[in-house]
Every structure is written in C-alpha cells, then in structure tokens.
Amino acid sequence: MLNRTVFSDAVPRFAQRHKTMIGPSGKIGSMTASPGLARRFLLAAATTIAVSMGLLAMAISQRIEASMMRTATEEGARFTEVFLGPLAQDLAISRSLSPESMKKLDDLLAGKSGERMILVKIWLPDATLVYSTNKETIGGRFPSHHIAAAVEGKATGEFDYLQDVENAAEKLLHTPLVEIYAPLFRTGTQEVIAVGEVYTDGRTLAADLASIRFTSAGIVGAVTAPMMLILFLMVRGASNLVNGYQSTLIQNVVEAKYLAAQNDRLRRLADDARLEAADSNENLLARIGQDLHDGPIQLVSLLMLKVTDPTATRGGSAHDPAIEPLTRRILTELRNISTGLVLPELEGLTPNETIRLAVQNHEEATGTTVSSQIGDLPADLARPVTICLYRIVQEGLNNAFHHGKAIGQRVEVWAEAQSIAIVVSDSGPGVVDSRRESSRSRTGLGIAGLRNRVEALKGTFELISQRGIGTQIRAKLPATFTVN
C-alpha cells in the first residue's frame, strides 16, 4: 500500500509536470480554464432578456399606439364631418370655396375649436389644396397616399413632424402632431367631394406612449427577473456540480497516471532486482566453487601427492605422519564451506595475521618454506578484502608448490595510499601446461576464479609467468572498499 503522505506530496509534482494546476482547495483543474458555465449563461440570458424586453415593449407600444391612433382618427373624422363637412359643400359644384365659407372656417378655427387644432387643410380629390390655415400654400397640388385613401372613403392618421413640402412654414413648431385625413361627403350621400386634413397637438399622446413603453418594459423586466434569477441559481448549482465532477475526474486521471508511472518504476526495479538476484546467485555459485577449489581441493591435491610420493615407499613406510592432519584440515574446510560459506578461522584476525595464517597453513600442509615480507596493513580493511588477500596467498602458494616445485616461494604485501598491493611469486620453471590453465579458466576456477574475485572488489590482477624464470601473481585491492 502506498504511503498517503508521500502520495499526496508526489501527485502535485506529477500534476505540474503534466501541465495541470491545483487550486487552493487542492482540486486539480486545467491551466487553461475557460469562463464558467454560470457566467456564460448569465451573459447569454441577460442579452436574450434585454432583447426580448425591448422587442416586447416595442410590440406592445406599437399595438397601443395603433389603437390610440385609430381612436384619434375616428374622433378626427367625426370632427371633420361635423364641422368641416357643411362648410365644404361648395366643392360639390366648384373647385374652390366661396369667400363666405372660407371666412366661416377661419372664424371656426379662431374660436374654441381652434384650441385643439394646430392646422386645418381641405383638399380636392385630385390633391389640390383649396383651404389651409396657412394661406400661402392654397392652390398647390401635393399628392399623397393619405389623400388617395380618404378619397376612397377611408380615414387615416399618424404622427407628423411637419416634414412635408406644404408644411414648410409650420415646421418650426417642433411639436409632435397627430395628422388625420378624413373624407368629406356631399350632404345626404356617400359621394366624396373633398378631403379634410386636421393636425392636433400630439404631445400628450406621445407622452402617454412613452410612458406605456417604459411601463411595459418595467412589467416585462419585473416578470422575467425572478425567472432569470431562479434559472441562474439552478445553472450555477449545476455548474458547480459539473466543475466538482470535472475536478474529481482530473484528480483521478492524474492519480492514475502517477500510479501507472510508479508501477512502471517498480516493475523496472523488480526486473533489476531479479537480474541482480540471478547475478548474485551466479556469483554465489562461483564463490562456492572458488572456495572448494582454493580450500579442500587444493588440500586433497596435496594429500594425493603425499600418498603417491614414490620417496615415501622407498623409505620403507607407507604411512606419512602429515597425512592425518591434512585429512583433518580437508574435513574442517568442507564443514566451514557447507555451514557459512566463509572462513570462520579468520574471525577476529587482523589483515596481517590473516596473511601470516595463510603462509603458515601452506608451510604446514606442504612441509616447505615460504619467504614473506608483510608490511603494516590497515586494521579496518573490509572483510571481503581480507578474505581475498587470504585466497590470493593460498592460491598463489599452491600454484608455486604444484607448478614451481616450491622453489623460491615468496609473499610480499604492502599498503599504498588507496590500495593494498600483494605479490606471490616463485622461481620455478613457470607455467608449462597451458592447456590445464585454459581448462580451469573455462570452469571459473584457478587463476581465472582468483581474477574474478579481485575484479569483483574493483581491484587489478596480473599473472606473469616466464619459462625458466618463475611465476608472479600481482594484485591490487582498494583499501577503502565497503559492501553496499
């Protein structure tokens, strides 16, 4: 199981390497975060509501304006029919009004009725102006669709700011007017003999329409604002929920990536450990073979030499007193290897004492003399180095006894700045049977096994053998070697 503290510390570092960001709450999100869903909804809803309110208020105001204009048009049509119709009967037989009719019209507009009317015009069916409050335009012809509609018996009305050509003089009023066109009939018939045009003050109507627009917009806003607020709260809650799920998903993805990377690292470590274990097993087997070769096998070789020595038979006695101690040593070596695969006899000995013991054992086993020169070695040498020094002396002297005829056996050991140097030599004929040495090298024993020991401790090994001069084994081992 993973340690949670290590995991919580490692995941942010892993997330940073994978371009993610962890906020103050510890949740992980994308480093390129887009605006929130609630914010986008608020912007879209506000735009939609504003446009909708504007369109609705405009539609309502247009409907109300149309309704009010119809009412104003109907009132204006009745006014023209009641007040202007009797005075326009001259037009049934003439193309102009009589002076008396024009005077009556002027007097009518100068009275109380004129308070409501800003401008009055009477048109012939062919759009010729026969009467106007502004006398300068009388006689002119100004066709329009309103006059054509009135000739057909239909009253019309609209807001007018006096932008037409015939209203150039009244344009300076800058007042919104209600313009009404109504047909004037011959008395007792439905024949249109003229068109009456009346302009009334439209400021009150315009103010009412503006008030209606604001009121309708306010009503729409008052109705939609709570709906918008409720929808916003719902969307914000959903957005927070989605963001929470998104953060959780990103967290899970990052953790999964981290676990995958950790599993891959552990897999590689397991592979390395498996290879290292296999290598360690091979080294252990090689070490056991070396210990068997350098210990009991060498002693058995000496025992065979003792048993098969022809001088012993010629002396008349087949029993050599050295055979029994040698046999006991063989058994002791085998017990040591089988129990701990180490050399218990070296426990508690200094490096100098270990080398002297190797020399002494060789002298006792072979009955020969070894010249030794051992310098002062560090007392804190690592145990593998001490054992390797012992095996070098043991193997070198055994080779000197077998191949060098025990002539000039010598051991030299001294300490250098960072290493221990050792030389085991003899003055014999040299290594004459190269095939035997090659065979041993292939099996990992003998000189080849000794070389492996030294190189495993990061040391150097050299064998110098010259025919007729002798053999030297030179080695250097690190004095500061430690076992990891």
N, C-alpha and C positions, 0 to 999 in steps of 0.2 A: 504493500500500500504506500502511496506517495505521501510524503510529509506535507501537510496543508500549508505550513508557513513557507516552506521552500517553494511550493507550487504557487502560492499567492504572490510571492516575490518574482517568480520566474515568468508567470503569464504576462504581466505588464511589459517586461522587457521583450518577450516574444511578440506581443502585440505591436510594440513600437517598431520592431524590425519588419513587421508585415503591414505597415502604413495604416495602423488603426489608432484610435485615440481613446483614452479612458478619462471620463469626466470626473468632477469632484465626488459624485456619488459612487464611483467605482465601476460604473457601467461603461461598456465599450461601444463606441459608435464610429461611423465613418468620419475621416478627417475632412472630407468634402461634403459636409452636411447641407442639404437643401432646406428652404423655408418649410416650416411645419405645416401640416395639413390644416390645422385650425386657422393659421394665418392666411393661407391661400383661400380657405372657404370664406373667411371674413371679408377679404378683398373682393372676391367674386360676388358674394351675397350683397355687399354694400353697393357695388356697381349695378348689380341687377335690380336691387330695390330702388336705387336712385333713378335709374332709367324708367323702371316700371311706374314709380310715383309720378315722374314727370309726364310720361305718356298718359297715365290715368287722369292726372289733373288736367292735362290739355284736352283729353277727350271729354271729360265732364264739363269743363268750361266752354268747350265748343258746342256741346249739346245745350247747355244752359243759354249760351249766347244766341244760338239759333232759335231757341224757344222764346227768349226775350225779344229778339228781333222780329219774330213772327207776330208777337203781341204788339210791338211798337208799329209794325207795318199795318196791322189791322186797324189800330187806332188812327194812324195817319191817313189810311184810306177812307175811314169814316169822316175824318175832318175835312179832307179834300172834297168828298162827296157832299157833305152838308154845307160847307162854307164856300168852296170854290166852284162847285158844280153849277149853282144857279147863276153865278156871275160869268161863267164861261159859255153860256148858251149862244152868245153871238157867233161863236166859232162854228156853229152848226150850218150857218149860211154865209159865213165870211171867214177870211183868213186873218183877221185882226179883231181885236177887241175895240168896242166903242169907247170913247173918252169917258163916258159915264161909268162903264163897267171897270175901267182901269182906276177911276177915282174911288169907286166903292172898294176895290181891292186895296188901294193904298190906305183908305180910311180904316179898313178892317185890320190891316197889319199894324196900323198906328195905334189901334186900341188895345184892349186887354188880350185879345187873341195873339197879338204880335209878341207878347212876352214869351210865349213858348216857341215861337218860330224865328229863326235867325234869317232864313232866306226862303222865298217862295218863287216858283217858276211855273209857267204854263207853256206847254209845247203842243204844236200841231202834230198830227200823226206822222208827218214827214220829217220830224225832228227840228222844225223851225221854232225858235224861241219867240213867243208873242207877248209874254209878260215876264218881268223879273223885278225883284226888289232893286237890283242893280240895272238901271235903265240903259246903261251903255252897251249891254250885250243883246238887247232886244233886236230881233230881225236876223240874227245869226242862226246858222244851221249847224248843229252839233249832234250827229247820230250816235246812238249808244244802244247796247242790248237791253238796258233797263227800259228805255222808251219803246223799243220794239215789243218787249214783253207786256208793257202796260197797254199798248195798242191792241194786243190780243186779249185784253181784259184781266191780266194778272198783275197784282200789286207786288212790288219788291221793295226791299230795304237793306241797308248796310251801313257800317261806319264809314265816314268820309272825312278826310282832312283837307278837302277843297283843292285837290291836286289837278282837277280838270281845267282845260283852257278857259272855259266860260266862267270859272270861279277865280280868275287871277286876282281880282280886286279884293275878294273876301279871304284869300289865302293867308293874309297877315293876322287873322284872328287866332291862329294856332290853337284851335279848340276842337276837340273831337265832336263831330256832329253825326246825328242819325239821319241818313238820307233816305227818303221814302218816295217811290214812284207809284202813282195810282191812276187808273183810268177815269176820265170824266165822260159821263154818258149824256146823250140827248134826253131831255126830260120825258119820262114815261116809256123809254125804250132801252135796249141794250146796245145801242149804237155808240161807239167810242168816237167822240168828236174832238177830244184833246187829252193831254196827259198832264196831270198835276205833280209837281215836284216840291217837296217840303223838306226843309232842313231844321231839325230841332236840336237843342243843346244835349249832347250825349255824355257830358262829364259825369253825371250821376250814374248813368248806365255803365260807363267804363269803370267807375269806382266799384260798383256792385260786382261787375265781372271779375275785377282784380281780387276783390275780397273773396269771391266764390272760388277763384283759383287757389288762393292761399289756404282757404278753409278746406277745400277738397284735398290739397296736398297734406295738410296737417292731419286730416282724418285718416288718409292712407298711411301716413307715417305712424300715427298712433296705433293703427291696427297691425301694421307689419312689424313694428319694432319689437313687441313681445314675441312674435313668431320668430323673428330673426335671432333674438336673444336665446330662446329655447333651443333653436337649431344649432346655434353657436356652442352652447353648453354641451349639447349632445355630441357634436362633432369634435369638440375639444376633448371630451372624455374618451371618444373612440380613438382620437389621435394619440392621446397619452397611452391608451392600451396598446395601440399598434407600435408606438415607439418603445414601450416596455418589452413587447414580444420581440421587436427587432433587436433591441439591446441584448436580450437573452439569447437570441439566435446567434448574434455576432460573438457573444461571450462563449457560447458553446462551440462555435466554429474555431475560435482562437484556442480554446482549451483542447479541442480535438486535434488541431494542428500541432499544438505543443506536445500533447501526449504521443502523437504519431512520431514527431521528431525525437522525443525521449525514448520511445520504444525502438526506433531505428538505432539510436545511440547505444541503448542497452543490448540490442541484437549484435551490433558490431563488437561491443565489449565482450559479449558471450562468445562470439566467434573467436575473438583474440584470446579469451581465456581458454577456450577449447584447444586452440592451436598451441597455446603456451603449455597447457597440461600435457598435450601429446608430446611436445618437445621436452617437457620435464621428465615424462616417462622414459623417453628415449635416452635422455641424459642419465636418468637413474639406472637404467639397464646398462648403459655404457660404464657408469661408475662402479656398478656391482661387478661387471666383467673386469674392469681395471683392478678393483680391489682383490678379486680372485686371482688375477694374473700376477699382480705385484706382491701378493702375500703368499697364500698357500701354494699356488702353482710353482712359484719360484722355490719355495721350501721343498716341495715334492721333487723338483728337479735336482736340488742338492741331495735329497735323500737317495734318489736313483743313482746319482754319481757315487755316493758313498757305498751303496750296495754293490754297484757294478765295478768298483775300483779294483783293477787287477792287482795292485800292490798289496791290498788287504789280504787277498787269497794267497799270494806268495808268502806273506808273513806267517802263514800258518793259522790264522784266526779269522773266521768269517764274521766275527761279532765286533763291530766298531762301537766304543762307548759313546760316540757322538750321535748315533742313530736314535737312541731313545729320547734325548732332549729335543732333537729335531722333530721327531714324530709328535711329541707333546706340543711343540710350537705350532705345527700344522693344525692340530686339533683346536688349539686356542684361537688361531687366526680364523678358522672356519666358524667357530662359535661367535666370535666378535662380528663377523660379516653377517651371519644369519640373524643375530639379535638386533643390532642397531645400525648396521652398515657403516659404522665408524670405527675408529681405533680407540677403545677405552684405555689402552695402555698409555695414550698421550695426554689423558686428562690431568690437569694441574702442572704440566711441564711447560717451561719457557721454550721459545724457539731454539735457543742454543742447546738446551737439554734434549729437545726432540731430535735435533740433528745428531747429537752425540749418541743417542739411543739407537738411531738407525745404523750408525757406524758400528756400534758395539754389537748389535744383533747380527750384522753381517760377519763380523770377525768371529763371533761365537759359532755361527752356522757353518762357516767355510774353513775355519781354522787358519785364516790368512790375516795379514796385517794391512791396515789402511792408514795412510798418512792424511791427517786432517789439519786444516787451518780455519778456524771458525772465529769470525770477528764478533764484536758486541752487536747483537741484533735487538731491535725494539721489543720490549716485553709485551706490548699491546697489539701485536700482529693479529689479524683476523684468523679465526680457526681454519677456514679453507686454505689460507696461505701457508699456515704451519703444516697442515696435512700434505699439501702439495710439495713443500720442501722435503718432508719425510719421504714421499713417494719418489721424488727425483733422486735422492741419495740411494734409496733402496733399489730402484730400477737400474740406476747407473752403475752401482757396485755389482749387482747381479750380472749385468752385461759385461762388466770388466772381468768378473770371475769366469763367465762362460766363454766369452769371445777373446778376451785379452789375457787369458791364462793367469789372471790375478797378478800380473806384472805391473808394478808401479801404480797401484791403486791409490787415488788421492781425491780428497774432498776439500773444496775451498768455498767459503761463504763469507760475504761481507755486506755491509749496509752502505747504500748510496743515499743521495739527497731524497729521492722519492721512490726508491725501489730497493729490492733485495736481490743481489747477484749471487749465483751459485754455479760452480763448475765441478763436475765429476769426471775424472779422466783416468786413463791407464796408458801404459807403454807397451801394450801387446801388439799383435800383428794387424790390428784393425778389423773391421767387419768384412770377413771373407765370403760369407754366404749371403749374398744379396737377395736370393730368392726367398730365404727364410724371412728376412726382414719385410720383403714385399708382401709375403703371405700374412704376416702379423698386422701390417698396415691395413690390409683389406678387412681383417676381422676386428679392427679397432683396438687391438691390444699392443703391448710392447711400446716401442718408441712412439708410434702413432697415437696410442692412447695417452701416453705422457704428454705429447704435444697438445692434445685436446684439453687435458687438464690445465696446462699453463695458459692456453689461449682463452679458455673459459673464464680465467681470472684476469683477462686483459693484459697478459704478460707476453714475453717473447721467448721463443725456443729455437735452439740451433744445435744440430748434430754435425760434428766434424770428425771424420774418420779417414785416416791415410794409411795405406798399406805399409806395414813395416815400421810405422811411427807410433800408432796408437789411436785411441778414440777419445773425444771430448764431448761432453754434453754441457752446453751453456744455456742458462735460462735467467730471465729477469722477471720478478714479480712485483706488482705495486705494493708499496709499504702501507698505503692508506686505503686499501681495498676494504669495502664494507658490503655486507649482504643486505640487499633491499628487502 
